[in-house]
């Protein structure tokens, strides 16, 4: 009993998913640890790995369909602009060590081919710099498990944003635990300076990836 974890039990690892296992135990006793009688058997089934993931683009918490486009509209020089629509992500997984939502940006900023200029992605307070672009977590909830948490540098307040560059960066995690009914949202923010060239094709492609640690 003590060797098998006492009141906290004993974890058997290396099992196959979606499989029913039957176990029985026997005590050891005597100088040479001879086996005592076998116990009655007990059965349990392992779960199949699962992960669900869905995107929505909306100003409110609602379901939407692809294609997914976030428009910042016109950027006023010297002012921080927040896209009216947020990016919403549904996430659930039964992975033992939890899951992650990561983000990256293809252009390392808002790129204009017409103006040959990029409003660079940053991890900074957009209110304190002349020009920049990034994302900021807005809401984080779950039905059970986790809890889900926004990670630095995306968990700032106000106009503090996290970078959207070509590196895969974790924006949310489930605190090393399975999660049910995870629902998060984040905002896209940008700021142009007085010297930012005018153009109507400043764009970026954001990739959002969901993973589980099984």
Residue pairs with C-beta under 8 A, 6 or more apart in sequence:
4 10
4 25
5 11
12 21
12 23
15 21
15 46
16 46
17 46
17 47
17 48
17 49
18 45
18 46
18 47
18 48
19 45
19 46
20 43
20 44
20 45
20 46
21 43
21 44
21 45
21 46
22 41
22 42
22 43
23 41
23 42
23 43
23 44
24 38
24 39
24 40
24 41
24 42
25 38
25 39
26 35
26 36
26 37
26 38
26 39
27 35
27 36
27 37
28 34
28 35
28 36
29 36
47 94
49 94
49 95
49 212
49 214
50 92
50 93
50 94
51 92
51 93
51 94
51 95
51 99
51 210
51 211
51 212
52 90
52 91
52 92
52 93
53 89
53 90
53 91
53 210
54 63
54 89
54 90
55 66
55 68
55 87
55 88
55 89
55 90
55 208
56 62
56 63
56 64
56 68
56 87
56 88
56 89
56 90
57 64
57 68
57 69
57 70
57 85
57 86
57 87
57 88
58 64
58 85
58 86
58 88
59 84
59 85
59 86
61 88
61 139
61 183
61 185
68 87
70 83
70 85
70 87
70 188
70 206
71 83
71 84
71 85
72 81
72 83
72 110
72 188
72 190
72 202
73 81
73 83
73 84
74 81
75 81
75 119
75 190
75 191
75 192
75 196
75 202
76 192
77 192
77 193
77 194
77 196
78 130
78 191
78 192
78 193
78 194
79 191
80 126
80 127
80 159
80 189
80 190
80 191
81 189
81 190
81 191
82 187
82 188
82 189
83 187
83 188
83 189
86 138
86 185
86 186
86 187
87 135
87 185
87 186
87 187
87 188
87 206
87 208
88 183
88 184
88 185
89 101
89 172
89 182
89 183
89 184
89 185
89 208
89 210
90 181
90 182
90 183
91 99
91 101
91 148
91 172
91 174
91 179
91 182
91 183
91 184
91 210
92 179
92 180
92 181
92 182
93 99
93 174
93 178
93 179
93 210
93 212
94 178
94 212
95 178
95 212
95 213
95 214
96 178
96 213
96 214
97 176
97 177
97 213
97 214
98 146
98 173
98 174
98 175
98 176
98 177
98 178
98 179
98 212
98 213
99 173
99 174
99 179
99 210
99 211
99 212
99 213
100 170
100 172
100 173
100 174
100 210
100 211
100 212
100 213
101 170
101 171
101 172
101 173
101 184
101 208
101 209
101 210
102 168
102 169
102 170
102 171
102 208
102 209
102 211
103 135
103 154
103 164
103 168
103 169
103 171
103 206
103 207
103 208
103 209
104 164
104 165
104 166
104 167
104 168
104 169
104 206
104 207
104 209
105 121
105 163
105 164
105 165
105 166
105 204
105 205
105 206
105 207
106 166
106 204
106 205
106 206
106 207
107 118
107 203
107 204
107 205
108 118
108 120
108 121
108 164
108 165
108 166
109 118
109 119
109 120
109 121
109 133
109 164
109 165
109 204
110 118
110 119
110 133
110 190
110 202
110 203
110 204
111 117
111 118
111 202
111 203
111 204
112 118
112 197
112 199
112 201
112 202
112 203
113 201
114 199
114 200
114 201
115 197
115 198
115 199
115 202
116 197
117 196
117 197
117 199
119 131
119 132
119 133
119 190
119 191
119 192
119 196
119 202
120 131
120 132
120 133
121 132
121 133
121 134
121 163
121 164
121 165
121 204
122 129
122 132
122 133
122 134
122 161
122 163
123 134
123 153
123 161
123 162
123 163
124 132
124 134
124 160
124 161
125 156
125 158
125 159
125 160
125 161
126 132
126 134
126 159
126 160
126 161
126 189
126 190
126 191
127 158
127 159
127 191
129 191
130 191
130 193
130 194
131 191
131 192
131 193
131 196
132 161
132 190
132 191
133 161
133 164
133 188
133 189
133 190
133 191
133 204
134 161
134 162
134 163
134 164
134 188
134 189
134 190
135 154
135 161
135 162
135 164
135 171
135 186
135 187
135 188
135 189
135 206
136 154
136 156
136 159
136 160
136 161
136 162
136 186
136 187
136 189
137 150
137 154
137 155
137 171
137 172
137 184
137 185
137 186
138 185
138 186
138 187
139 183
139 184
139 185
140 147
140 148
140 149
140 150
140 172
140 184
141 148
141 181
141 182
141 183
141 184
142 148
142 174
142 179
142 180
142 181
142 182
142 183
143 180
143 181
143 182
144 179
144 180
144 181
145 174
145 177
145 178
145 179
145 180
146 174
146 175
146 177
146 178
146 179
146 182
147 174
147 175
147 179
148 172
148 173
148 174
148 175
148 179
148 182
148 184
149 155
149 172
149 173
149 174
149 175
150 171
150 172
150 184
150 186
151 170
151 171
151 172
151 173
152 162
153 160
153 161
153 162
153 163
154 161
154 162
154 171
154 172
154 186
156 162
159 189
161 189
162 169
162 171
163 169
164 204
164 206
168 209
171 186
172 182
172 184
174 182
176 213
188 206
